[in-house]
Amino acid sequence: MTESETSVVGVLVVDDDPLVRAGLVMMLGGGQDIRVVGEAGDGAEVLHLVDRLAPDVVLMDIRMPTTDGLSATETLRAREHAPEVIVLTTFDADEHVLRALRAGAAGFLLKDTPPAEIVAAVRQVAGGRPVLSPSVTQRLIDRVADSEQDRRRARALEQLESLNERERAVAVAVGHGRSNAEIGATLYLSVPTVKTHVSNILTKLGLNNRVQIALLTHDAGLLDP
């Protein structure tokens, strides 16, 4: 396989609406570095297609008739060497999106996101960088049920106890949406050192990506004003 072939991002599109799937396939097909390897109309088909087609990224709708996208994401991301998942959603599914992110989804997109941004998001996730809009994420976080807040905070704080002081500071900075360069400038660290700290945080906490670090620091109350 040539270098150009290995750089192509394989995408599996999962949505029960044939028109939505066709639109996503069309917009993703315009880039030479992205190839739609398959389509599915229900979450129940995802595991089989992932095993057969080995996509790098799965675009996953939430509402589907047999197996919803949340359950499919949780099952898929629990496996080793799972592809990244981008959840497709609308504003009226806030709690669902948070559940998907906690399951290990690399981010989410609104279905009315401009095509160029969807293509860019697929490239970003394939490169190991989560898709997380700070403004939308804040709206989601603000609408989490208050009844679970205390229990979640205690559990998050307990998890974060395994971090040392510097790692905790880096985790909080990640929670505020800062880049590695911004974190380094704030904490007087080099970018490679910041990357090492982030990697150690992910390993110690058993997390998949920076999105989950951000959610955990929020749950712990570390992002409060």
N, C-alpha and C positions, 0 to 999 in steps of 0.2 A: 504493500500500500504506500502511495506517495505521500509526501508531507502535506500537499494540498488536500488530499482525501481525508487525512487524519484530522484536519482542522475543521471539517464540516460538522456542524452541530445537528444531530438527529433529533427530531421533535415528534412526539406522539400527541395528537389533538384529541381531547376527550370532552364531548358535549353532546347532549341528547337532541339538540336542534340541528338538523342537517344544514340549514342556511348559515348558522353561526360557524359550523365546522368548515363549510365551503369558503366563507369569508376569511377565516383564520388561515386556511391552507393557501388561499390566493395571496394574502399579504405576506406570509412567510416564504412563499415560493419565489419572491423577487430577489432574494439575496443569494449570492453564490456560496456563502459560507453556512447556509441553513438549508436543511432538507427535511421535509415532512415524511417520516418513515411509515406512518400509519395513522388511522383514525379509529375512534371508538365512540359508541353512542350511549355507553353506560359504564359505571365504575366496575361492574362485575367482569368486564373484559380486560381490565388494565393489566393485572398480573400476567395473564397469558401473553398479551401482546408485548409487554416489557421483556419477558423471557425470550420471545421469538425475535423481536426487532431491536432490542438493546438501545433504546433512545437515550440521549443525554439529558433531555428535558421533557417533562410532561406538562402540557397545558390542561388543567383539570377544572371542569365546571363543578359547582357545588350541588345544584339540584338536578338529580337524575333519578329515573323511575325505580330501578332495582337496587343498585348499590350507589349511594350518594358519594360525591367527591371527597367528603370529609373522611368517611370510613375507608375509602380506597386509598387516600393519602396516608392515613395512619398505618394501614396494613403494608403499603408499599415502602414507606420510609423506615419501617421497623426491620427491613431486610438489609443485609450487607450489600454494599456496592449498588444501592438504589439510585436511580436517576433523580435529578433535581425536579421539584414540583413547583409550578406557578399556579396558584388558584385563581380562577376567573370568578368574579363576584360583583355584587351591587352593594350600595350603601345599607340596604335593609338586612344585611346578613352579618352584622358586626361580630356577634359572639361566635358565629361559625368560622369566620376568618381567623379569629384568635385561636380557636381550637386547631385549625389547620396549621397555623404558624407554630404552635406548641408541638404539633406532631412532626415537625421538621420540614414543612414547606419552605421554599426559599423566598417566598413573597406572594404578592397578590396583585392582580390587575383588575380594574373596572372594565366591564365589557365595552364601554364607550371610549376606552383609551385610544388615542390616535394610532393608526397603523405603524407609523415610524417608531413610536414609543414601545409598542409591543415587540417589534423586531429587536429593538435595542435591549429590551428587558431580557429576551431570550438569550442574546449574546452575553449579557451581563451575568445572568445566572449560570450559564454554561462555563463562564470563567471563574466561578466560585464567589461571585459578589451578589448578595441578596438584593431583591427588589423591594424597597421599603420606602414609601412616601411618608415623610415625617408628619405632614398635616393630616393625611388620612389615618395614619396609625394612631395619632393622638385622639381622633374622633372615636376610633374603635376602643382604645383603652378607656376613654372616659365613660363608655357605655357598658362596661363589664358590670355584671350584677354585684351590688354592694354587699350582698349577703355572704359572698365567698371571699371578700377582700381580706379579712383578718386571718382566716385559715391559710389563704394563699401567701400572705405576707410572712407568716411564721415559717411556712415550708420553704419559701425562697431564702429567707435569712439563714435558715439552717444549712441550705445548700451552699450559700456563699461563704460560710465559715471556713470552708476548705481553702479559700484564697488567702494569699498574703496581702499585706497592705497595698503594695504597688499594683498587684493584679486586680485588687478591688477597685482602685482608682481608675485603672484602664477599663474595667467592666462598666463603671458608671459613665465614663466618657463615651464608650460604645453605645450605652443606653441613650445618651443625648444626641446620637446620630453623627458624632464627629468622625472624620476620616483618620487614617493612621497618621498622616502628616499633622493634622490638627491636634491629635492626642500627643504626639511627640513634642510639638511646640509648647503645649500647655504644661506637660509633665517633665519637660527638659530631657526627653529621651530621643534616641535615633529611631528612624522608621523601622529598621530591622529589629530593634529591641522591642518596639511596640508589637510588631508581628509575632515575635516570640511569646510575648505576654498573652496575646490573644489566643495563640495556639495552645498555650498552657491552660488558659481558662477553659477553652472548649474541652480539652482532655480531662481536666479535673472535675468539671461539672457534667461530663457526658453529653454535651450539646453538639449540634450539627453545624451551626452557623451563627453569625453576629445577630441575626434577628432574635434568636432564642436568648442570647445574652441580654439584649435590650429588654425583652419581655420579663426576664427574671429580675433584672435590676428594678424594673417598674413594679413588679409584684412585691419586691422587698421594701418598697417605699423610698428607694435611694434617689429617685428622680424628682421627688417632691420639691417645690420651691423652698 
